[in-house]
């Protein structure tokens, strides 16, 4: 099972990020993953035409796509392009969560966005998440979000770290062996860490990357190409790969 993850396209009429996304899709055409997860920030400034162009590109692929919103996205515009069917309703919110059972592995997308805020918050969605983990029975799950759950070390990005993490950690620890890993985006830089005793990742971005900067006076320059992740699940074991194209 190959799960591709793409994050933070940030398509806009003022940048070349759709062309960078095309490079990613051309690389994925050679890999042919089983499913593609887009973990938020598809466009900038609520660009409707950008959503339409991304949808048209995804329609040309042979594998299904699963979409989460990010803090730069507009849920209403996303629904206007993709409809309601790709997401699982949470009766208490207007969140765009998803569930996808891929063989013996359950993929869960948790919408962590907060309207008009850069930070995320999962507090209102933990009952929904708990139910999805319970419904998976003995199947392990891989959780996707937009906002990161461990400190990246980049001060300006960690100001927008996801909120509600204490309760999320308690939920994960109270359901041992349910979640095998968690992968997010938002930081525009590939980072690996841990959260609640499981592997946690931050996927690199399609848009130009943020520097590896830890608050020092000097900011080291970077010129990363578009990045993505490949999560490989074989024989009940997960390996996660950061890829630049």
Buried (B, 14 or more C-beta within 10 A) or exposed (E): BBBBBBBBBBBBEEBEBBEBBBBBBEBBEEEEBBBBBBBBBBBBEEBBEBBBBBBEBBEEBEBBBBBBBBBBBBBEBBBEBBEEEBBBEBEEEEBBBBBBEBEEBBBBBBBBBBEEEBBBBBBBBBEBBBEBBEEBEEBBBBBBBBBBBBEBBBEEBBEBBBBBBEEBBEBBEEBEEBBBBBBBBBBBBBBEBEBBEBBBBBBBBBBBBBBBBEEEEEEEEEEBBBBBBBBEBEEEEBEBEBBBB
